[in-house]
Amino acid sequence: MKFLEIIGLAIVVVALGLWGFYYTRWVAFRKKQKKQEKKK
């Protein structure tokens, strides 16, 4: 593999990891909001 290909793959992996992390946090946040709305 070329050096640039390794860097490109690393960036993609990090980007996907961050996206997945924020997506799961956003989903959990939405679920919490729905629970609060039911209490009201």
Secondary structure, 3 states (H helix, E strand, C coil): CCHHHHHHHHHHHHHHHHHHHHHHHHHHHHHHHHHHHHHC
